[in-house]
Amino acid sequence: MITQDLNPIYLKLADKICDNILWSKYEVEGRIPSVRDFAADHEVNPNTVMRAFEWLQQKGIIYNKRGLGYYVSHNALDLIKTIRKEGFRKEILPNVFKQMEQLNISIEDIIKEYEIYKRK
């Protein structure tokens, strides 16, 4: 399957931060790397990282303590899950359903595959 990831870089970076929060690499109420450190680690422009941080801050996932840096919000886990569930429903599922129809894959086939996946 040929796919293109059309998301801007700042959203990909925001997604990495969210992944790190979900996997407890960045703890709730804990500090995340600075804009400069994150930019250096990911070899991107600090302005791009700043856009990612601003997006995360607008969503309430992180917040800024003036002079100290950015921290993970107390409800970040719930916010991330809510945002990702909505994206899954609106963006991923319609494509999955389309592929299922095109390839004649039944919901039963999907359930079987899911059961195999859960056993791993």
C-alpha positions in Angstrom: 0.0 0.0 0.0 1.3 3.4 -0.9 0.5 6.2 1.6 1.7 9.7 2.1 2.0 11.3 5.5 0.7 14.8 4.9 0.9 16.1 8.4 3.2 19.1 8.9 6.5 18.5 10.8 5.3 20.4 13.9 2.3 18.0 14.3 4.6 15.0 13.9 6.8 16.5 16.7 3.7 17.1 18.8 2.7 13.5 18.2 6.2 12.3 19.4 5.7 14.3 22.6 2.3 12.7 23.1 3.7 9.3 22.6 6.4 10.0 25.2 3.7 11.1 27.6 1.6 8.0 27.0 4.6 5.8 27.5 5.6 7.7 30.7 8.8 8.9 29.3 7.5 12.4 30.2 5.7 12.2 33.5 2.5 14.0 34.4 3.5 17.4 36.0 7.0 16.6 34.9 9.2 18.8 32.8 9.7 18.1 29.1 12.9 19.0 27.1 13.5 22.6 26.2 12.6 23.8 22.8 16.4 24.0 21.9 17.1 20.5 23.3 14.2 19.0 21.5 15.1 20.7 18.3 18.7 19.5 18.5 17.6 15.9 19.4 15.3 15.8 16.4 17.4 17.9 14.0 14.7 20.4 13.3 14.4 24.2 13.5 13.6 25.5 17.0 10.7 27.5 15.5 9.1 24.3 14.3 9.4 22.8 17.8 7.9 26.0 19.2 4.9 25.6 16.9 4.5 22.0 18.3 4.7 23.2 21.8 2.2 26.0 21.1 -0.2 23.5 19.6 0.2 21.2 22.6 -0.3 24.1 25.0 -3.5 25.2 23.1 -4.8 21.7 23.6 -4.0 21.8 27.3 -1.5 18.9 27.1 1.5 21.0 28.3 1.8 24.3 30.0 4.6 26.8 30.5 6.1 27.8 33.8 7.7 31.1 33.0 11.5 30.8 33.2 11.4 27.1 34.0 10.1 25.5 30.8 7.3 23.3 29.7 5.5 20.8 31.9 3.0 18.0 31.2 -0.5 18.9 32.4 -2.2 16.9 35.1 -4.9 15.7 32.6 -2.6 15.2 29.6 -3.2 11.5 29.3 -7.0 11.9 29.0 -6.6 14.8 26.6 -4.3 12.9 24.3 -6.5 9.8 24.3 -9.6 11.9 23.5 -7.8 13.7 20.6 -6.4 10.4 19.3 -9.7 8.6 19.5 -11.5 11.4 17.6 -8.7 11.3 14.9 -9.0 7.5 14.8 -12.8 7.7 14.2 -12.7 10.5 11.7 -9.5 9.7 9.7 -8.4 6.1 10.1 -11.6 4.1 10.4 -13.2 5.5 7.1 -10.0 4.4 5.3 -10.0 1.0 7.0 -13.7 0.5 6.0 -13.0 1.5 2.4 -10.1 -1.0 2.2 -12.3 -3.7 3.8 -14.9 -3.1 1.1 -12.4 -3.0 -1.8 -10.6 -6.2 -0.6 -13.7 -8.1 0.6 -12.5 -8.3 4.2 -15.2 -9.1 6.6 -15.6 -7.8 10.2 -15.1 -11.4 11.3 -11.7 -11.4 9.5 -10.8 -8.3 11.4 -11.9 -9.7 14.7 -9.8 -12.8 14.1 -6.7 -10.7 13.3 -7.4 -8.6 16.4 -7.5 -11.7 18.6 -4.2 -12.9 17.2 -2.7 -9.4 17.9 -3.9 -9.4 21.5 -2.3 -12.8 22.2 1.2 -11.5 21.2 
